[in-house]
Amino acid sequence: GSVTEAAEILGTTQPNASKSLKQLEGAIGISLFQRNGGRLQPTPEAEILFAHAARLMEELAFIETLSGDLARLKSGFVQVATLATFGVALLPLVAEAFNARYPDVVVQIDVVDSDKIHSFVSRGNYDLGLVHHPSQEVDLTARTLRTGSMVCILPAAHPLARRPGIKAADLAGMPLITYPRTLPFGAAIAKTLADEGVQIRNPLSANHSHVVRKLVERGRGLALVDEYSVWDAATTSGIAVRPFEPRIPVSIGMIVSQRRPLSLAAQAFLTALQDALATPPL
């Protein structure tokens, strides 16, 4: 009802407010107010514009709040594509630590076939992908995060569990749960044992680290697995994890799309992953 009162609310002077109002009416070609008894009353056209302007200001306020939440990681979304071997033990620990620090950021972890991770990440379907052997490709940036080793897992009550480490010769004649030789892990294990002249029994095999681990927990034999699939073994009972010689290296690498930079939330998740990898359980 008063330009003077409006100017006070806006923190400006009455002449400036009058000038702004005149410029606005000139720009849109509509009279917004009429004088009635010394007071300003909005025109019907002004009422219509005001309803839309109010919604616009609400959206602007929401954007300001959301941008602040994103900057403080009070909001956000992280999508990770991973091989099953990293999703069994390592990533649940990482997600637990990340969620404790950033409870408002949503994390989605999908186990994806190795031949699909690269294409999905390249297309921007995921913030990052976790693979064994990251390779530079078109539209992708690849980096090795850590190179670990295959380890021997065995029932906690097994006599060999009393040893600090397991050598290939220790497995001679033992029932060994392994991977099919058609898989890289299975081929590497078979070659290593053959080079060491070790004969083993293979009553069971599986193409998934989680299945191999469960068979060992049930006492069906020993196994050689990559250490990332038993990263949480120290907090679980039933199996023992021991270093294995000769060493069979196993890497964990990250791939990200060159077209899509990592969000603040994804960067924070990557930091949590690197922190976990910096403190191996063995």
Secondary structure, 3 states (H helix, E strand, C coil): CCHHHHHHHHCCCHHHHHHHHHHHHHHHCCCCEEEECCEEEECHHHHHHHHHHHHHHHHHHHHHHHHHHHHCCCCCEEEEEECHHHHCCHHHHHHHHHHHHCCCCEEEEEECCHHHHHHHHHCCCCCEEEECCCCCCCCEEEEEEEEEEEEEEEECCCHHHHCCCEEHHHHCCCEEEECCCCCHHHHHHHHHHHHCCCCCECCCECCCHHHHHHHHHCCCCEEEEEHHHHCCHHHCCCEEEEEEECCCEEEEEEEEECCCCCCHHHHHHHHHHHHHHCCCCC
